[in-house]
Amino acid sequence: MDENFDPRDTTSTIVGLGVKGYLRIEETKREGLLFDSTDYYLKKTRDPDAELSPFEKKLMECLFPGQIPGVYVSNLKNRFYTNLRP
């Protein structure tokens, strides 16, 4: 750990939560007139528990506030980072 908070830390933690079975990452493709777009849907599969670090728990809370079962990564743009403070 480099003691700095940056986007790759969040990205790698999201992938790690997927590996641990706390969420599922689903790729979605949308066809457009000129360009196709790819997005990712993060679906919560387990609630945070004692096995997670404090940062992982906070990330889960920020990704899935309340009873939200999932979120598209594109919907997190320009607002998600404001929920995570180093």
JOCORWO-V865367 format. One record per backbone hydrogen bond with DSSP energy under -0.5 kcal/mol. NH is the residue of the N-H (numbers start at 1). CO is the residue of the C=O. E is the energy in kcal/mol with one decimal. If there is no record, write none. Layout:
# JOCORWO-V865367
NH CO E
NH CO E
This chain:
# JOCORWO-V865367
6 4 -0.6
9 6 -1.4
10 6 -1.2
11 7 -2.7
12 8 -2.6
13 9 -1.8
14 10 -2.3
15 11 -2.1
16 12 -2.3
17 13 -2.5
18 14 -1.7
19 15 -2.3
20 16 -2.2
21 18 -0.9
22 17 -2.6
23 17 -0.9
24 43 -2.7
26 24 -0.6
26 41 -2.8
28 39 -3.1
30 37 -2.9
37 30 -2.8
39 28 -2.9
41 26 -3.2
42 40 -0.5
42 71 -3.2
43 24 -2.8
43 41 -0.7
44 42 -0.5
44 69 -2.6
45 22 -2.4
46 22 -1.6
52 49 -1.7
57 53 -2.4
58 54 -2.4
59 55 -2.6
60 56 -2.3
61 57 -2.3
62 58 -2.2
63 59 -2.5
64 60 -2.5
68 65 -1.6
71 42 -2.0
73 40 -3.0
75 72 -1.1
76 73 -1.6
77 73 -0.6
77 74 -0.6
79 76 -1.8
80 76 -2.7
82 79 -0.7
83 80 -2.2
84 80 -0.6
84 81 -0.6
85 83 -0.7
